[in-house]
Amino acid sequence: MKSVAGDCPCGRLDARGRRLAHAACCGRYLDHRDEAAASDAETLMRSRYCAFVLERADYLLATWHVTQRPPSIEFEPGARWLGLELRAARATGADSAEVEFVARHRVAGRAVRLHERSRFVREHGRWFYVDGIAPV
């Protein structure tokens, strides 16, 4: 399992436009998910991006809705994550939301760009990733 010292990979900024430290941003959710649940779908999406960067299958599986959760997650060997760009986040109901983002990484010298509109639901006060589709 990888670790992060310094800025959070999700790129979230504070009120002054400075990048948040990983421990004060997504790290608190990844390391303490039973005590610290993401407050909204965007925060969950950002923390899941960090989980991919850090190869935290435990967090990804725990935050994946049970109806869509795969039995396991395999990470691409040698993947180097390059950044996350949030395009849009919106509520679609009292307990549902969508987040559109672009995540970039490089595998074996090849650039990969994932552009997705992810769907999330809130159950018992916790947000879960349901699925994602390519935006139109």
MDAnalysis code that builds the backbone (N, CA, C; Angstrom):
import MDAnalysis as mda
import numpy as np

u = mda.Universe.empty(408, n_residues=136, atom_resindex=np.repeat(np.arange(136), 3), trajectory=True)
u.add_TopologyAttr("name", ["N", "CA", "C"] * 136)
u.add_TopologyAttr("resid", np.arange(1, 137))
u.add_TopologyAttr("resname", ["MET", "LYS", "SER", "VAL", "ALA", "GLY", "ASP", "CYS", "PRO", "CYS", "GLY", "ARG", "LEU", "ASP", "ALA", "ARG", "GLY", "ARG", "ARG", "LEU", "ALA", "HIS", "ALA", "ALA", "CYS", "CYS", "GLY", "ARG", "TYR", "LEU", "ASP", "HIS", "ARG", "ASP", "GLU", "ALA", "ALA", "ALA", "SER", "ASP", "ALA", "GLU", "THR", "LEU", "MET", "ARG", "SER", "ARG", "TYR", "CYS", "ALA", "PHE", "VAL", "LEU", "GLU", "ARG", "ALA", "ASP", "TYR", "LEU", "LEU", "ALA", "THR", "TRP", "HIS", "VAL", "THR", "GLN", "ARG", "PRO", "PRO", "SER", "ILE", "GLU", "PHE", "GLU", "PRO", "GLY", "ALA", "ARG", "TRP", "LEU", "GLY", "LEU", "GLU", "LEU", "ARG", "ALA", "ALA", "ARG", "ALA", "THR", "GLY", "ALA", "ASP", "SER", "ALA", "GLU", "VAL", "GLU", "PHE", "VAL", "ALA", "ARG", "HIS", "ARG", "VAL", "ALA", "GLY", "ARG", "ALA", "VAL", "ARG", "LEU", "HIS", "GLU", "ARG", "SER", "ARG", "PHE", "VAL", "ARG", "GLU", "HIS", "GLY", "ARG", "TRP", "PHE", "TYR", "VAL", "ASP", "GLY", "ILE", "ALA", "PRO", "VAL"])
u.atoms.positions = np.array([
    [0.841, -1.171, 0.000],
    [0.000, 0.000, 0.000],
    [0.895, 1.247, 0.000],
    [0.568, 2.197, -0.859],
    [1.343, 3.433, -0.965],
    [0.875, 4.431, 0.086],
    [1.672, 5.467, 0.304],
    [1.273, 6.512, 1.242],
    [1.565, 7.883, 0.632],
    [0.988, 8.917, 1.255],
    [1.162, 10.283, 0.774],
    [1.623, 11.152, 1.930],
    [2.662, 11.909, 1.699],
    [3.089, 12.939, 2.635],
    [2.979, 14.246, 1.858],
    [2.294, 15.205, 2.406],
    [2.158, 16.483, 1.710],
    [0.769, 16.679, 1.138],
    [0.717, 17.299, -0.030],
    [-0.547, 17.669, -0.654],
    [-1.398, 16.459, -1.019],
    [-2.709, 16.637, -0.919],
    [-3.637, 15.564, -1.275],
    [-3.658, 15.382, -2.791],
    [-3.602, 14.156, -3.270],
    [-3.649, 13.902, -4.715],
    [-4.911, 14.418, -5.399],
    [-6.013, 14.585, -4.643],
    [-7.263, 15.027, -5.266],
    [-7.214, 16.470, -5.719],
    [-6.250, 17.249, -5.205],
    [-6.080, 18.629, -5.644],
    [-7.015, 19.647, -5.014],
    [-7.771, 19.265, -3.998],
    [-8.705, 20.210, -3.358],
    [-7.930, 21.385, -2.757],
    [-8.529, 22.577, -2.892],
    [-7.916, 23.804, -2.394],
    [-8.673, 24.325, -1.182],
    [-7.949, 25.048, -0.320],
    [-8.609, 25.689, 0.817],
    [-9.175, 27.044, 0.376],
    [-9.734, 27.790, 1.299],
    [-10.380, 29.066, 0.988],
    [-9.401, 30.087, 0.410],
    [-8.121, 29.921, 0.657],
    [-7.102, 30.842, 0.137],
    [-6.461, 30.353, -1.161],
    [-6.978, 29.237, -1.695],
    [-6.448, 28.725, -2.951],
    [-5.208, 27.866, -2.816],
    [-4.914, 27.416, -1.600],
    [-3.753, 26.544, -1.382],
    [-4.222, 25.100, -1.334],
    [-3.379, 24.206, -1.837],
    [-3.731, 22.773, -1.800],
    [-3.768, 22.284, -0.366],
    [-4.783, 21.457, -0.086],
    [-4.917, 20.870, 1.248],
    [-3.939, 19.705, 1.417],
    [-3.479, 19.531, 2.624],
    [-2.632, 18.384, 2.956],
    [-3.490, 17.125, 2.902],
    [-2.898, 16.021, 2.496],
    [-3.632, 14.765, 2.395],
    [-4.282, 14.382, 3.731],
    [-3.565, 14.540, 4.823],
    [-4.103, 14.160, 6.136],
    [-5.341, 14.974, 6.499],
    [-5.412, 16.233, 6.065],
    [-6.549, 17.104, 6.370],
    [-7.648, 17.008, 5.310],
    [-7.390, 16.297, 4.247],
    [-8.346, 16.189, 3.138],
    [-8.831, 14.738, 3.059],
    [-8.462, 14.025, 2.036],
    [-8.958, 12.659, 1.817],
    [-8.366, 11.622, 2.763],
    [-7.197, 11.899, 3.312],
    [-6.557, 10.944, 4.216],
    [-7.425, 10.580, 5.402],
    [-8.168, 11.547, 5.920],
    [-9.020, 11.254, 7.089],
    [-10.120, 10.265, 6.754],
    [-10.586, 10.250, 5.504],
    [-11.622, 9.290, 5.104],
    [-11.015, 7.915, 4.837],
    [-9.886, 7.891, 4.140],
    [-9.247, 6.615, 3.835],
    [-8.768, 5.902, 5.097],
    [-8.220, 6.659, 6.025],
    [-7.640, 6.050, 7.221],
    [-8.637, 5.826, 8.350],
    [-9.789, 6.510, 8.294],
    [-10.758, 6.424, 9.392],
    [-12.173, 6.343, 8.855],
    [-12.408, 5.505, 7.878],
    [-13.713, 5.504, 7.201],
    [-14.878, 5.146, 8.114],
    [-14.633, 4.389, 9.170],
    [-15.726, 4.057, 10.088],
    [-16.150, 5.253, 10.935],
    [-15.216, 6.147, 11.232],
    [-15.516, 7.323, 12.042],
    [-15.767, 8.564, 11.197],
    [-15.191, 8.642, 10.008],
    [-15.274, 9.842, 9.172],
    [-15.839, 9.485, 7.800],
    [-17.129, 9.719, 7.626],
    [-17.767, 9.463, 6.331],
    [-17.720, 10.733, 5.491],
    [-17.541, 10.574, 4.195],
    [-17.549, 11.720, 3.285],
    [-18.882, 12.453, 3.399],
    [-18.815, 13.768, 3.454],
    [-20.009, 14.586, 3.687],
    [-20.893, 14.748, 2.456],
    [-20.341, 14.523, 1.274],
    [-21.120, 14.665, 0.043],
    [-20.493, 13.808, -1.058],
    [-21.187, 13.736, -2.179],
    [-20.725, 12.881, -3.283],
    [-19.388, 13.347, -3.847],
    [-19.191, 14.650, -3.955],
    [-17.916, 15.146, -4.469],
    [-16.756, 14.721, -3.586],
    [-16.936, 14.835, -2.281],
    [-15.880, 14.439, -1.353],
    [-15.600, 12.946, -1.458],
    [-16.650, 12.152, -1.611],
    [-16.437, 10.715, -1.779],
    [-15.696, 10.436, -3.078],
    [-16.073, 11.108, -4.168],
    [-15.388, 10.896, -5.442],
    [-13.909, 11.264, -5.321],
    [-13.615, 12.381, -4.684],
    [-12.216, 12.788, -4.507],
    [-11.448, 11.755, -3.674],
    [-12.065, 11.269, -2.603],
    [-11.379, 10.285, -1.760],
    [-11.191, 8.966, -2.502],
    [-12.133, 8.610, -3.380],
    [-11.970, 7.389, -4.173],
    [-10.840, 7.555, -5.190],
    [-10.683, 8.745, -5.756],
    [-9.536, 9.004, -6.636],
    [-8.237, 8.760, -5.853],
    [-8.162, 9.308, -4.643],
    [-6.967, 9.093, -3.811],
    [-6.750, 7.618, -3.532],
    [-7.844, 6.882, -3.335],
    [-7.726, 5.445, -3.087],
    [-7.133, 4.729, -4.297],
    [-7.460, 5.179, -5.500],
    [-6.830, 4.595, -6.687],
    [-5.345, 4.945, -6.719],
    [-5.008, 6.202, -6.437],
    [-3.605, 6.625, -6.418],
    [-2.810, 5.784, -5.424],
    [-3.407, 5.528, -4.254],
    [-2.720, 4.821, -3.175],
    [-2.950, 3.316, -3.183],
    [-3.703, 2.841, -4.173],
    [-4.024, 1.420, -4.309],
    [-4.669, 0.870, -3.037],
    [-5.707, 1.564, -2.591],
    [-6.455, 1.184, -1.391],
    [-7.752, 0.480, -1.790],
    [-7.630, -0.772, -2.171],
    [-8.797, -1.560, -2.575],
    [-9.821, -1.655, -1.446],
    [-9.362, -1.712, -0.197],
    [-10.279, -1.801, 0.937],
    [-11.254, -0.626, 0.949],
    [-10.748, 0.575, 0.731],
    [-11.600, 1.767, 0.740],
    [-12.521, 1.792, -0.481],
    [-11.992, 1.457, -1.626],
    [-12.813, 1.449, -2.845],
    [-13.975, 0.478, -2.709],
    [-13.714, -0.706, -2.229],
    [-14.784, -1.698, -2.070],
    [-15.792, -1.273, -1.004],
    [-15.320, -0.695, 0.083],
    [-16.219, -0.275, 1.161],
    [-17.124, 0.881, 0.750],
    [-16.687, 1.692, -0.211],
    [-17.482, 2.851, -0.634],
    [-18.224, 2.613, -1.944],
    [-18.201, 1.381, -2.438],
    [-18.911, 0.989, -3.654],
    [-20.259, 0.424, -3.233],
    [-21.331, 0.880, -3.845],
    [-22.665, 0.397, -3.463],
    [-22.734, -1.111, -3.649],
    [-23.329, -1.784, -2.688],
    [-23.370, -3.247, -2.664],
    [-23.989, -3.840, -3.935],
    [-24.903, -3.131, -4.583],
    [-25.552, -3.661, -5.789],
    [-24.629, -3.674, -7.008],
    [-23.545, -2.923, -6.956],
    [-22.625, -2.818, -8.096],
    [-21.191, -3.220, -7.756],
    [-20.915, -3.498, -6.509],
    [-19.551, -3.748, -6.036],
    [-18.965, -5.009, -6.654],
    [-17.766, -4.900, -7.241],
    [-17.097, -6.102, -7.755],
    [-16.523, -6.916, -6.589],
    [-16.223, -8.183, -6.816],
    [-15.670, -9.001, -5.736],
    [-14.254, -8.573, -5.318],
    [-13.508, -7.979, -6.247],
    [-12.147, -7.523, -5.936],
    [-11.744, -6.438, -6.936],
    [-10.621, -5.807, -6.654],
    [-10.102, -4.754, -7.525],
    [-8.638, -5.048, -7.806],
    [-8.281, -4.975, -9.054],
    [-6.885, -5.142, -9.465],
    [-6.384, -3.796, -9.982],
    [-5.218, -3.395, -9.569],
    [-4.633, -2.135, -10.013],
    [-3.667, -2.389, -11.158],
    [-3.559, -1.431, -12.062],
    [-2.638, -1.557, -13.182],
    [-1.214, -1.374, -12.669],
    [-0.367, -2.380, -12.843],
    [1.013, -2.261, -12.370],
    [1.716, -1.083, -13.047],
    [2.391, -0.283, -12.243],
    [3.170, 0.832, -12.779],
    [2.358, 2.063, -13.140],
    [1.073, 2.073, -12.846],
    [0.260, 3.259, -13.158],
    [0.742, 4.438, -12.319],
    [0.884, 5.580, -12.970],
    [1.266, 6.816, -12.281],
    [0.157, 7.828, -12.496],
    [-0.533, 8.186, -11.432],
    [-1.664, 9.101, -11.513],
    [-1.151, 10.528, -11.614],
    [-1.752, 11.287, -12.538],
    [-1.259, 12.625, -12.866],
    [-2.157, 13.756, -12.398],
    [-3.417, 13.485, -12.127],
    [-4.271, 14.567, -11.649],
    [-5.742, 14.305, -11.837],
    [-6.515, 15.100, -11.121],
    [-7.968, 15.014, -11.139],
    [-8.526, 16.392, -11.443],
    [-9.467, 16.450, -12.371],
    [-10.156, 17.695, -12.694],
    [-11.651, 17.483, -12.478],
    [-12.199, 18.264, -11.581],
    [-13.636, 18.199, -11.328],
    [-14.336, 19.076, -12.367],
    [-15.306, 18.492, -13.086],
    [-16.051, 19.241, -14.101],
    [-17.391, 19.744, -13.574],
    [-18.097, 18.932, -12.800],
    [-19.415, 19.321, -12.289],
    [-19.812, 18.387, -11.157],
    [-20.604, 18.922, -10.241],
    [-21.181, 18.116, -9.159],
    [-22.577, 18.665, -8.912],
    [-23.552, 17.745, -8.891],
    [-24.920, 18.217, -8.680],
    [-25.747, 17.153, -7.989],
    [-26.675, 17.634, -7.155],
    [-27.635, 16.740, -6.518],
    [-28.665, 16.341, -7.567],
    [-29.052, 15.082, -7.559],
    [-30.107, 14.608, -8.470],
    [-31.343, 14.200, -7.683],
    [-31.270, 14.331, -6.379],
    [-32.366, 14.003, -5.467],
    [-31.890, 14.244, -4.050],
    [-32.753, 13.979, -3.080],
    [-32.386, 14.196, -1.680],
    [-31.205, 13.319, -1.253],
    [-31.117, 12.119, -1.814],
    [-30.054, 11.181, -1.448],
    [-29.335, 10.611, -2.663],
    [-29.212, 11.423, -3.705],
    [-28.492, 10.982, -4.907],
    [-27.791, 12.184, -5.537],
    [-26.703, 11.901, -6.233],
    [-25.911, 12.967, -6.843],
    [-25.095, 12.407, -7.999],
    [-24.602, 13.314, -8.834],
    [-23.690, 12.974, -9.922],
    [-22.475, 13.891, -9.846],
    [-21.331, 13.334, -10.177],
    [-20.089, 14.095, -10.217],
    [-19.395, 13.757, -11.533],
    [-19.097, 14.790, -12.316],
    [-18.362, 14.594, -13.571],
    [-16.914, 15.012, -13.339],
    [-16.002, 14.164, -13.790],
    [-14.579, 14.439, -13.580],
    [-13.747, 13.864, -14.709],
    [-12.503, 14.307, -14.760],
    [-11.491, 13.733, -15.640],
    [-10.301, 13.368, -14.763],
    [-9.905, 12.105, -14.808],
    [-8.729, 11.631, -14.072],
    [-7.706, 11.170, -15.108],
    [-6.481, 11.598, -14.916],
    [-5.426, 11.247, -15.867],
    [-4.356, 10.399, -15.180],
    [-3.867, 9.389, -15.920],
    [-2.732, 8.615, -15.431],
    [-1.938, 8.086, -16.615],
    [-0.780, 7.551, -16.310],
    [0.127, 7.037, -17.339],
    [0.480, 5.603, -16.967],
    [0.403, 4.725, -17.969],
    [0.750, 3.320, -17.777],
    [1.708, 2.932, -18.901],
    [2.882, 2.454, -18.526],
    [3.894, 2.025, -19.498],
    [4.119, 3.089, -20.575],
    [4.197, 4.359, -20.152],
    [4.448, 5.452, -21.081],
    [3.237, 5.929, -21.862],
    [2.118, 5.252, -21.708],
    [0.899, 5.605, -22.452],
    [-0.010, 6.447, -21.565],
    [-0.462, 7.598, -22.094],
    [-1.366, 8.476, -21.351],
    [-2.786, 7.919, -21.406],
    [-3.448, 7.935, -20.253],
    [-4.834, 7.457, -20.146],
    [-5.653, 8.575, -19.521],
    [-6.817, 8.812, -20.109],
    [-7.711, 9.865, -19.624],
    [-9.076, 9.234, -19.376],
    [-9.527, 9.253, -18.127],
    [-10.831, 8.726, -17.769],
    [-11.772, 9.902, -17.539],
    [-12.765, 10.051, -18.407],
    [-13.785, 11.096, -18.273],
    [-15.081, 10.378, -17.938],
    [-15.621, 10.664, -16.763],
    [-16.774, 9.906, -16.280],
    [-17.762, 10.814, -15.561],
    [-19.025, 10.466, -15.679],
    [-20.078, 11.049, -14.845],
    [-20.497, 9.937, -13.887],
    [-20.111, 10.086, -12.629],
    [-20.356, 9.054, -11.625],
    [-21.661, 9.329, -10.901],
    [-22.359, 8.242, -10.585],
    [-23.602, 8.342, -9.812],
    [-23.351, 7.844, -8.397],
    [-23.946, 8.563, -7.432],
    [-23.771, 8.257, -6.018],
    [-25.131, 8.242, -5.328],
    [-25.238, 7.439, -4.276],
    [-26.432, 7.442, -3.423],
    [-25.993, 7.531, -1.968],
    [-26.892, 8.112, -1.150],
    [-26.638, 8.187, 0.291],
    [-27.609, 7.248, 0.984],
    [-27.052, 6.366, 1.803],
    [-27.852, 5.428, 2.587],
    [-27.350, 5.444, 4.022],
    [-28.273, 5.596, 4.954],
    [-27.935, 5.609, 6.385],
    [-26.834, 6.625, 6.689],
    [-26.884, 7.782, 6.001],
    [-25.936, 8.861, 6.252],
    [-24.597, 8.729, 5.557],
    [-24.399, 7.681, 4.763],
    [-23.124, 7.479, 4.060],
    [-23.336, 7.489, 2.548],
    [-22.381, 8.098, 1.850],
    [-22.429, 8.132, 0.389],
    [-21.721, 6.910, -0.177],
    [-22.257, 6.386, -1.300],
    [-21.668, 5.243, -1.995],
    [-21.621, 5.521, -3.491],
    [-20.541, 5.073, -4.113],
    [-20.423, 5.114, -5.568],
    [-21.298, 4.000, -6.132],
    [-22.123, 4.331, -7.128],
    [-22.972, 3.328, -7.770],
    [-22.342, 2.882, -9.079],
    [-22.202, 3.804, -10.010],
    [-21.596, 3.483, -11.305],
    [-21.236, 4.779, -12.018],
    [-20.641, 4.628, -13.184],
    [-20.262, 5.792, -13.973],
    [-20.470, 5.539, -15.449],
    [-20.749, 6.625, -16.155],
    [-20.918, 6.550, -17.600],
    [-20.095, 7.647, -18.248],
    [-19.766, 7.474, -19.503],
    [-19.071, 8.509, -20.243],
    [-20.064, 9.622, -20.559],
    [-19.715, 10.879, -20.259],
    [-20.645, 11.983, -20.540],
    [-20.845, 12.167, -22.045],
    [-21.981, 12.719, -22.372],
    [-22.293, 12.968, -23.792],
    [-21.783, 14.310, -24.207],
])
